[in-house]
Amino acid sequence: MKTYELGDPESRTVLIQPVDDHDLEGIENEFAAIESGCDKRLRLIAVRIGDWNNDLSPWEAPAVFGGDGFGGGARKTLDGLLELCGDKSRAYYIGGYSLAGLFALWAAYQTDAFRGAAAASPSVWFPGFDEYMKKNRPRTDAVYLSLGDREEKTRSPVMAAVGDRIRRAHALLKEQGVNCVLEWNEGNHFKDPDLRTARAFAWVLNSGAAVCE
């Protein structure tokens, strides 16, 4: 795994984010926005993902758009990320945008290593994920969800379900007693992903799940 680090390497608060090349273009802007949204010294480890559809999908699923299906390689990716989280004196948070947001949400069900999950515009349309959430409970202290207010306005029936899916996900997490919020952002899926991800991380850091620096 190739990693890119920002912030204070000695910080007790560590953010883990799977990224692609587009995310990396805005990562400095994102980190600056996270810092402005909380009063803690931070360290962000951005992890470059080679095969987005395979490495971040929790199980195999057919293609939704284009020709590439989903390979179900999230478990291997998570195992690699957990190797970055071995210092018990630090607090770790997982977050991401789009399919990386879904991965962050899924990861919160797999391990208690993360204090919070920052899922910005997560791909909760992913086949079977709503049923998975109904049968399980996350093992983290705080979950942030967001969506653009135009994301469900699409001709794709799979993608159009994202609005109802995220509303149900939020309601379910609240019923389970999880500290959770759902924020609606202006615009479609491609507007300001860096700032949306920054808001996601800032919320979990300020939710009461964070350590004091």
Secondary structure as GFF3:
##gff-version 3
##sequence-region A 1 213
A	DSSP	beta_strand	2	7	.	.	.	ID=ss1
A	DSSP	beta_strand	13	19	.	.	.	ID=ss2
A	DSSP	alpha_helix	21	25	.	.	.	ID=ss3
A	DSSP	alpha_helix	27	36	.	.	.	ID=ss4
A	DSSP	beta_strand	43	48	.	.	.	ID=ss5
A	DSSP	alpha_helix	52	55	.	.	.	ID=ss6
A	DSSP	beta_strand	60	61	.	.	.	ID=ss7
A	DSSP	beta_strand	70	71	.	.	.	ID=ss8
A	DSSP	alpha_helix	74	82	.	.	.	ID=ss9
A	DSSP	beta_strand	91	97	.	.	.	ID=ss10
A	DSSP	alpha_helix	99	110	.	.	.	ID=ss11
A	DSSP	beta_strand	114	120	.	.	.	ID=ss12
A	DSSP	alpha_helix	129	135	.	.	.	ID=ss13
A	DSSP	beta_strand	142	148	.	.	.	ID=ss14
A	DSSP	alpha_helix	157	160	.	.	.	ID=ss15
A	DSSP	alpha_helix	162	175	.	.	.	ID=ss16
A	DSSP	beta_strand	179	185	.	.	.	ID=ss17
A	DSSP	alpha_helix	193	205	.	.	.	ID=ss18
###
